[in-house]
Amino acid sequence: MARMWREVLTLQLGHYANFVGAHWWNLQDTVLSSDSARLQDLEVCSDVLFREGQTLNGQETYTPRLILMDLKGSLNSLRQEGCLYGDNKTDCTMAWKGTMTTHKEEPPVKNPFLQDLSILEGETIAEADGGLRGFSDHRGISQVNIALGIPKALRKTYHLEGSVKVWSDYLRTHLHPKTVCVVRQYCHEGESDRLDAFGQGERLLSEPAYLQDLEDRLHFYVEECDYFQGFQVLCDLHDGFSGVGAKVTELLCDEYSGRGILTWGTVPILSPEREPVKDMYRLLNTTLGIVHLASQSSLFCPLSLNGTLGRRPQPPVSFPHVQYDSALSYHSSALLATALDNLSIPYRMDNSPLSIAQLADALNVSGRKVVSAWASVPFSVGCSRSLPDVLCSMPEVALWRPLSSCGVAPDNRSFAQSVVLRGIRKARQTSNLRPGISPYSRLHACDTGEEVLACYLHTLYPGSLSASHILEGPCKLAAPYPQFFSPFVNQQGFIMEEPMSCPRVVESVPVLTSFQSSPVLHRTLQQLHQEVSQVDVRRWAAFFSMGLELAEFHEALHELKNLSECYQSSIELDETGSR
């Protein structure tokens, strides 16, 4: 019987969604590059997210099964059509015989990482296949690295904090010509021609040109799949791409009924000094996006390091062993991509039959289609300690951090959750006590790592439905992933008792993540509803003049209230009824 890869198609909609996506595809590329000797033994199946192809020269390619949308000015040195399938130059012969003036625009200056990657790409491919000799574009080396291994130069440390302006400044993965869609009537930079409002995004996908183009791209990818399981959608919530995402998920729901749709609503970290008009637009876009994306998706998860979804300023999420700059999307998106890579493992595992739709069914009981994401990056484990030792000594509040702007839960209550831990070798997943020694705890008495984690979750979240997975392989890191870890993190991502005395490059980290359907979302959605309900919409006529009807807005508010009430726990319901 042929193996079932259960293919997934990913869509990235918006600039910050592509920041997260660029890091995520780089993480996939790192695994392919570094595990060439053990590809057949990988715990995660890369064919779920990647597709095989062939260039005009007969060279095999391995590219993400991906469609992304962004605005003009977001590609920098990245070519929209890619570079794997030939040079799409057109015949520029002109019939005009009169005087002509030529205006030449200088190409964008590449940062040090892209410059090195251009050289490595040409050298590596020349060694691997003479048919592509002289190829010098900087986009990706995964297919060649499967055979040759990751070049040593990619283990260098690049300080790109001052040179990354757009997500394509650090993307190293090849893209298929059907991947990139640029919205040319709106600009990424500047104060005019911006995609600012939900109604603009909805109206954009109502235009036949964009709608037909999207449908063509969808058909291209989906129709070549044998066991297609569904879609991952990364969509910006804070701007007009919120409306784009609403129309895209509506299309997916109508045209691909029965397929799973897992949607992530991405929001960059907000600046402490924000313009009132843009901040209000963000609030309205976020509200409308959550309601529409949740209704059209199998499962919806906000993904952000902001402390809140509303306007009340709260500090961004912090991690004990990460020293990231919250003002840099290059930094914050790397953390979110690392968590996303872990959260998506259940339906990407090589030996698991679980699909996106089944994962959603397990978490969205009773209309709870919104879930929160939590992560520990890196998971705080020492070099020699066992998993039972770590979990027994770890305070509950230090287990993980919220990634959905929902704050820390006042208590450990959850309706259902999916937990993934990676980076702990099998020998350290249990206590391995010598004969005659009594177990120190229930966790130390467990025979497998899966039992240890399940027992811990049952104790921490009594009465909650918890599914867990443990993988031995860590999350592998390579350039241009930012090196923002504390001096206590060693090269393998383990936590040392003393800071490292010499500089090191962190090449991998253990990661713990959780999808949770929990009562904390009641407070998050309720506070958002209360804040938006107080908005005097008459002051924001410009927002509603961009294609959104007031009736639609008020209906969305009503749906947001109903959605928040789905997450009331029995304790909260009892308290409400006793008043």
N, C-alpha and C positions, 0 to 999 in steps of 0.2 A: 504493500500500500504506500502510495506517495505521501511524503510529509506535508502537513498542512501548515503553511507559514502564517495564515490569518493576517493578511496585509492590512495596513492602516495608512490612510492618506492624511497628511498634516496640512493645515492652512494657517498662515500667519498674517494677521490683518492689523497693520499699524506699525509705527516706528519703534515703540518700546517692545512690542511683541516680537519684532524682528531682532532687537537687541538680545532678548532672552533666547530666541530661536538660534541666533548665530552661535552663542556659547553652547547651546545644547547640541547642535550638529558637530561642533568642534569636539565635544566630549565623545560623541559616537565615533568620530574619525580617529580619536586617540586610541580607543579600544581596538579598532581595526588595525591601526598602525603598530600597536605594541604587542598584540597577541597573535602574531602570524603563525607561531609554532603550535598554537592551541586553538585555532579557529573552530575545529570540530568539537571542542569540549566547552565552548562558551556557555555560560548559564543563561545568557540573554540572546535571543535570536535577532540578529541585525536585519534579516530579510523582512521582518515585520515593517520596518520603517524605510528600508532602502530597496531600490530596484536595480536589476541588471539591465544593461543596454549595450549598444555597439556603435562605434563611430563610423563615419564614412570610410575610414581606413581599415576597418575591421578590428579596431582596438576595443577591448571590453571596458565598460564603464560601470561604476557603482555609485549611484547618486541618490539623494533623498527623494522619497515620494512626497513632493512638497509643492504647494502653490503659495506664493507670498505676494502681498500687495503693500505698496508704500507710495509716498508722494515723490514728485520731482525733486531732485537734489539729495536723495538718500543713497544712491549707489556709489558715488565717488569713483574709484577706479574699477569697480565691478561692471562688466559688460552685461546688459540686460539679457542678451540671448545666450550668454555663456560662451565657452570656447572649446567645448569638447567635440562639437559636431560640425566643425568647419567654419570658415570665415564668411559671414553673410554680407560680403561687399557687393554693392550694386554698381552697375555700369554708369559712370558719371559723365559719359560723352554728351556734350551739349550742342544743340543745333544753333544756338545764339552765336553770331559772329561779331557782335559789338564789343565795346569795352567792358571788362569784368574786373571786379575787385574781390580778392580773396581775404576772408577773415579767418584766422586760425587761432583756436583756443588752446592754451597750454594744458597738457594732461595734468591731473591732480598729482601732487607729490606724495609718494608712498612713504609710510612710516618705516622704521628699521625692520620691523617684523615682516612686512610685505616685501621689502627689498630682499631680505634673506630668503624668503619663501620663493620668490621669483627665481633666484639663482638655484636653490635646491630643487625646485620643480623641473627646471630645464636639465640639470645634471642627472637627477634620479630617473627621469623618464628616458633620457638618452641611454642610460645604462640598461633600463628594463626593456625598451622597445625602440629599435632604430626607426620604426615607422613614424614615431612622433618626435624625432630628433629636432631640436631647435625650438620646441614648445616652451614659451617663457611666461605664460600667464600665471598669476600667483594663486589661483583658486584651487586649493585642495590637492592632496597627494594620497588619498586613502587607498585607491585601487593599486597604485604602485607599491605603497608601503605594505600591503598584504603580502607581497612577495619579498620585499627587501628589508622590512623592518623600519621603525621610525628613525629618521636621520638624527644624529647627535645634536646638530645645531638647533633642532626644535626643543631641546631640553634647556636651552639658554633662558635666562631671565630677561624679559623685555619690559621696560618701564613705559607703557603706552598711555599712562594717565593723562599726559598733556597733548597726545596726538590723535586720540580716538574722538572723532566728531560724529560719525555715523556707524551703524552696525557693520557695514561692509568693510570698515577699516581693520577688522580683525577676523573676518570670516575666512577660513582656510579650506572649506569643503567645496568641491565642484558642484555646480547646480545644472540641472537639465534646462534646455531652452524653453520648456513649458512651465518653468517655475516662476519667474519674476514677471509681475504685472505692475507697471508704473502708472499712477494716476496723474496725468500731466496737466490737468487744469488747476491743480492745487500744488502749493510749494511747501517744502519742509521748513524753510527758513523765511524770515521776513514777516511783516505785519499784515500784508494783503494776500489774497488768494490762499487762505488757510482753510483746512477742513476742521472747523471748530465745533460744529453743532450736529446733534443726532439726526436732525431732519436732512441735513446735507448728505450724510452718509446713506440714509435710506434712499434718497432721490438719486444718488450716484448709481446704485445698483438697479435702479429702475430704467436707466438708459440702455437701449438695446445693444449698443456697442460693448459696454462693459459686461452686461448680463450674458450675451452670446459668447464673449471671450471666456468668461468664467465657466460656462457650461461646456465649452469645447475642451478646456483644460481638465475639468472633472471627468469627462467621458474618456479622455486619453488615458488617464491614470487608472480609473476604476475598471474600465473594460478589459485591461490586460491582466487584472488580478484573478487568481483562481479561487481563493478563499477569503474574500474581502470581508473584514469585520466592522469597519466603520471609520470615523473621522476624529482627529484631534484638531481643535480650533483654538489658537492663541489669538486673542482679540483685545485691543486697547479699549478700555472703558472710559477714559477721561476726555476723549475728543470725538470728532465725527466718525471715527472708525467704529464707535459703539453702534451707530446706525448701520454701517456697512455690515458688521457682524450680525445684527438682527436680521437683515435681509438674506445674508449668506446661510445662516442656520435655518431660516425658514425654507430656503430652496433645498437644502440638504434633507430636511425633514419631509418635504413633499415628494422629492424625486427619489430618495433612497430610504423609503419607509422600512423599518425593521433593522436598520443598521445603527450601531451605537454612535452617539455624538457626544464626545467629552470636550467641554469648552472651558477654557481658562481665561478669565478676565484680568488682563494685566494693567497695572498702574505704576508709573515711575514714582520714586520718592519725591515728595513735594518740597519745594523751596520754602523756607520760613517766611520769606518776603514774596507774597503772591499778589498779582493784580486782582482787584475785586471782581471785575467782569469775567476774566478767565477762570477764576476760582468758582464763581457761580455756574458758569458753563460746565465746568468739570463736575460739579455736584449734580446738575440736571442730567448730563450725559451718563454718569455712573448709575444713577437711579433707573433711567430708562433702559440702559444696557443690561443691568442685572435682571430686570423683569422680563425683557424680551428674550435674552439668551437663556435664562433658566427655563422659560416656557417651551422653547424650541429644542432644547438639548436633553439628552438622556441624563446628564449630570453637569452641573456648573460649579466652578470653583474660582472665587476671586484670588488673585495671585499678586501680592504686593508686600513690600517691607514697610509701608506706611503704618503708623499706629492707629489710624482711623480712616474710614471711608468718607466721613463728613468734613466739615470745615474747621472744627475745633482742633487746634494744633496739638499734636502729641509727638514725642520723639520716635524716630524710626526704630525698628527692631534691631536689637544688638545680639551678637553671638560671643560667647566667652573667649573664644580663641581665634576670632577674625577681627582684623583692624581695617575695615573697609571705609571708604569715603562715601558718605551717603549722598553727596552732591554729584557723583559720577554714575551715570547709567551703566557704564562699562563695568563698574564694581557690583552694583546691586543686582543687575541682570545675571551676573555670573553665579551669585548665590541662588537665585531663583531657578536658573537652569540646572544647577546641581541637584536641587530638591526635585525639580520636574523629572529629571532623569531617573531618580529613585521612585517617585510616586507612580510613574507609568510602567514600572517593571512587571506588575502582576499580569498584564495582558501582552507582555513581550517576552515572557520566559520561554525557553526552548521546549520545556517538558510540561507546560501548563496549558490546559484547554480553556482557561478563563478568557473571556472576550470583554471588550469595552461594555457591551450591553449587559453582560452578566455582572460585571463589577458595579455598574450603575444600579441594576435591580437589587443588589445586596445592600446598597447604601441609601437609596431614595424611597424607602418605605413611607407610606402615608403622605405622599406628595412632597417629601423633603428632597427636592432636586438640587438644592444648594448644599455644598460641603465646604469645609475649611481645610486648609493644608497646614501641616506642622513639620518642623524639621530640626535636626541637630547636625550642624555642619561646622567642623567635623564632629562625629560622635565621640564624646569624651571617654576614651578608653586608653589605658596605659599599655606599654609594650608587653608586659608579662602577665597582666591580670586576666582572669577568666570572665566570661560574660556574667555568670551569677554574682561574682564579686562586685563587678561594676554596677549592676542593677540594684543590688542590696545596699550599696553605699551611696547611691545617687538620690538626692532629694527630688521629690515628685515635680517641683516647679522647675528643676533644672533639666528635665528630660528632653524637652524640645521647645522651639520658639514658634509663635504664630506667623504664618505667611499669608494670611487673608484679611489683615487689618481688623481682626476681631478681638484683640487684646487677650490677656490671660484669663482662663476660665476661673470663676470663684471656687469651683469644686470640680472633682473629676466625674463628670457625667457625660455619657455618650450613648446615642441610640445604636450606632454601628460605626465600625472603623476598619480601615485596611492599612496595615503596618508593614513596612519593609526595612530590614536592617541588612546592610552589606558591609563587607570588609573585615569580618571576623572569621579567622580560619577555624576549621572544624575542631581541631585539637583544643581550642580555647572557648568553644561554645558551651562546654559543660565544665564542671569542677574537677572531674577525674580524680576523685578522692581515693586514697589508698585503702585497701581492705582493712576493716576494723575501725575506721574513723567515721564517726557519726556526722551526717550532713549538718552544716551550720544553719541551713534554712531550707524551705521547700524548694527553692530554686536550685540549691546545691544537690538535691536528690534527683533531679530530672536527668533522664538518659540522653536526650538530644537537645540541640540548640532550639529547635522549634518548640519543644516542650517548655524550655526555660522561658522563652519570650511569651508563649501563650499563658503560662502560669503567672508571669509578672503582669500582663495586661488584664487578666481576670481579677487579680488582686487590686490593681489600680483603678479599673473600670468595672466594678461588679455589676452583673446584669446586662452588660453591653455585648453585642455581637461583634467579635473581633476575629479578623482573618489576618494571618501574619506569614511573612516569607523571610527567610534568611539566606543570603548569598555570601559565599566566601570571598569572591572578588570585590575589591574596593572600587570606588569611583576614581578612575585614572585621570590625571591632569597633565596637560602639556601646554607649551606656548601656543596661543597667547593668553592662557588663563592667568588672571592677576595673582601675584604672590603677595597676598595681604594677610597672611597668617601670623599669629603671635610667635615669639621666639621659643615658646614651649612646645610647638608642633614640630615633630621630626620629619624626615624625608618621606616616610610612609604614612604620615598623618596621625600618628599616635601622640598622646600627650605625655610629655616628660615632666619629671618632678623639678628639674632645674632647667633654666633657659639654655638654648643651644649656644655654644661659645663661638661658633663660626657660621658664616652664611650658608644656607642650604636651600635647595629648590624642592618644594613639596610636590612629589610626583603622584601621590594618591592620597585619598582620605576615606575613612569609614563614615558612613552616613546612615542616619535613622530618620525615617519620615512616616507620616500618618495622614491619611484621608479621614476626616471625622464628620459625621452627621451628629451634631451635639446641640444642647440647649444654648450654648454661647452665641449661636447664630440668631437666636430670638432677640437677644439684647442688641446685637450688631444691626440687624435689619430694622428693628423697632426704632432705634435711635436715628437711623438714616431716614426713616419715614417721618418721624417727628420733625426733624430738621427741615426736610424738603416741604413738608406741609405748611411750614411757617413762611415760605417764600411768597412774596407778593408778585404773582406772575405778570401783573400789569407793568411792572418796572422792567421786564425782560422781553419786551415785544420783539426785539431783534432776533432773539433765539427762536421764538415761535414763528417768525416770518420766513424761516429757512426750510419749510416743508412739514412742520409738525403742527397738528391740530391740538387746541386746548383740551378737547374732549379726550383725545388719546392720552394726554399727559395725566389728566385726572383719573382715567381708568388704570393707568400704570401705578399711580399712587395707591389705589384701592387694591390692586393685585399685590403690591409690595407689603401692605398691611396683612393681607391674608397669608402671604408667604411667611412672614415673621411669626404668625400665630401657629404655624405648623411645628415650630421648634420649642413651644412651651412644654416644659417637663411636667410631670404629674404634681410635683411639689409646687410649681408656679401656678398651675391650674387650681390647686387647692387653696393657695393664698389669695388668688383672684376671687374665687367663689366665696371666701370667708369675709371679704370686705363689705 
